Amino acid sequence: MRGKLPKDVSCTTVESHISSVSSLAFSPDGKTLASGTNDNTIYLWSVSAGKRRKKLTGHTGSVTSLAFSPDGKTLASVSEDDADIHLWDVTTIELKSTFTGHTSRVSCLVFSPDGTTLASGSQDNTLRLWNVTANRCLKILDRHRSDVNTLAFSPDSRVLASGTYKAIYLWALSSTRTPR
């Protein structure tokens, strides 16, 4: 039933990309949508206007994962061609920092609900916890037997779930983000 929408659904199409869209993330307030593309670019869009506001460049491959910090001021991004994590200041559009350490492609990113920690999962079978303020790796969790494909924090930031091939890992974190 292409072309027909239910009466309670509307759709706006934004066709301003020059390449395939490979990742999306809404800001916490819902006003901004970030799109990562196969041309190594990130675009920030005004949701209400449906217009592109800003362009971020700096990746060497398709932007495969995006995550906004809970306050909406920072955007984390990764691409398929490297293992680096970029943190962008959404207001100034400047690259704030780059986290390095994974030895293979980073598959997924998630900020803790309190915004102090960024978790990254990789095809190197590890999960890393990063202190966003100090710009450093806090912990490397390496019990996975395969690629880390997805991550989710509990609402209180005390449990981090990671998903791999045929398994879910639940990591109990203390208030200092140290696994028990």
C-alpha positions in Angstrom: 0.0 0.0 0.0 2.7 2.5 -0.9 1.5 6.1 -0.9 -1.5 5.7 1.3 -1.1 6.6 5.0 -3.5 6.1 7.8 -5.5 9.3 8.6 -3.6 9.8 11.9 -0.1 9.6 10.2 1.7 12.3 8.2 5.0 12.1 6.5 7.6 14.6 5.4 10.4 13.5 3.1 13.7 15.2 3.2 15.8 14.5 0.1 18.9 16.6 0.6 21.5 13.8 1.0 24.0 13.0 -1.8 24.5 9.5 -0.4 22.7 6.8 1.5 21.6 7.5 5.1 23.3 5.0 7.4 22.5 6.2 10.9 20.0 8.5 12.7 19.6 10.0 16.2 17.2 12.4 17.7 18.4 15.0 20.2 16.8 14.5 23.6 14.4 17.5 23.1 13.4 16.2 19.7 14.2 19.4 17.9 17.3 18.1 16.1 17.8 15.0 14.0 21.4 13.9 13.2 21.9 11.8 10.1 25.1 9.9 9.3 25.7 9.1 5.7 27.8 6.8 3.4 29.7 9.9 2.2 31.4 10.2 5.6 29.3 13.2 6.7 26.9 14.0 9.5 24.1 16.5 9.0 22.0 18.2 11.7 18.4 18.9 10.8 15.7 21.1 12.2 12.9 18.6 12.7 10.1 21.3 12.7 11.4 23.0 9.5 12.7 19.9 7.8 15.8 21.8 6.8 19.5 21.0 7.2 21.1 23.3 9.8 24.7 22.1 10.1 27.3 19.8 8.5 30.0 17.8 10.3 32.9 16.3 8.5 35.9 14.3 9.8 35.1 10.6 9.4 36.9 8.4 6.8 34.0 6.1 6.1 30.2 5.7 6.3 28.9 7.1 9.6 27.4 4.0 11.2 26.3 5.0 14.7 25.3 8.3 16.4 24.3 9.1 19.9 23.3 12.4 21.6 24.3 13.1 25.2 21.3 13.4 27.5 21.7 17.2 27.6 21.8 17.3 23.8 25.1 19.3 23.7 27.3 16.5 22.5 27.0 14.1 19.6 29.1 10.9 19.5 29.8 9.3 16.1 31.7 6.4 14.6 32.3 5.2 11.1 32.9 1.8 9.5 36.5 2.5 8.4 38.1 3.2 11.7 37.8 2.4 15.4 37.8 6.0 16.6 34.9 7.7 18.4 34.3 11.4 17.7 32.6 13.7 20.2 31.1 16.8 18.6 30.0 20.0 20.2 26.5 20.4 18.7 26.5 24.2 19.2 29.8 25.1 17.8 30.1 22.1 15.4 33.6 21.5 16.6 35.2 18.2 17.2 35.6 18.2 21.0 37.6 15.0 21.3 38.4 11.6 19.8 38.5 8.4 21.8 40.9 5.8 20.5 41.6 2.3 21.8 39.3 -0.2 20.0 41.2 -2.4 17.6 38.3 -2.9 15.2 35.2 -1.1 14.0 32.9 0.3 16.7 29.4 -1.0 16.2 27.4 0.9 18.8 27.4 3.8 21.2 25.2 4.9 24.1 25.5 7.6 26.7 24.6 6.8 30.3 21.3 8.6 31.4 23.4 10.9 33.7 25.6 11.8 30.7 28.9 11.1 32.5 29.8 7.9 30.6 29.8 6.9 27.0 29.8 3.1 26.3 31.1 1.8 23.0 30.8 -1.7 21.6 33.1 -3.1 19.0 33.9 -5.9 16.6 37.0 -6.4 18.6 34.7 -8.2 21.1 35.1 -5.5 23.8 33.0 -2.9 25.4 34.6 0.3 26.6 33.4 2.8 29.2 34.6 6.4 28.6 34.6 9.3 31.0 33.2 12.1 28.8 34.4 14.9 31.0 38.0 13.6 31.5 38.2 12.3 27.9 39.6 8.9 28.9 38.8 5.2 29.0 37.6 4.1 32.4 37.2 0.3 31.8 37.6 -2.3 29.1 35.1 -5.1 29.4 36.3 -8.1 27.4 34.2 -11.1 28.3 32.3 -11.1 25.0 32.9 -14.0 22.7 31.9 -12.1 19.5 31.2 -8.6 18.2 29.3 -6.3 20.5 26.3 -5.3 18.4 24.1 -3.2 20.7 24.1 -1.5 24.1 21.5 -0.1 26.5 21.9 1.6 29.9 19.3 1.2 32.6 17.5 4.4 33.6 19.5 4.7 36.8 22.9 4.2 34.9 23.7 1.2 37.2 23.3 -1.6 34.6 24.6 -1.7 31.1 23.3 -4.4 28.8 25.4 -5.5 25.8 24.2 -7.8 23.0 26.3 -10.1 20.9 25.7 -13.2 18.8 23.3 -15.4 20.8 24.0 -13.6 24.2 23.1 -10.6 26.3 25.5 -9.5 29.0 24.3 -7.5 32.0 27.1 -5.4 33.6 26.4 -4.2 37.1 28.1 -0.8 37.5 28.9 1.0 40.8 28.4 4.8 41.1 32.0 5.2 39.9 31.2 3.2 36.8 33.4 0.3 37.8 32.0 -3.2 36.9 31.4 -5.5 39.8 
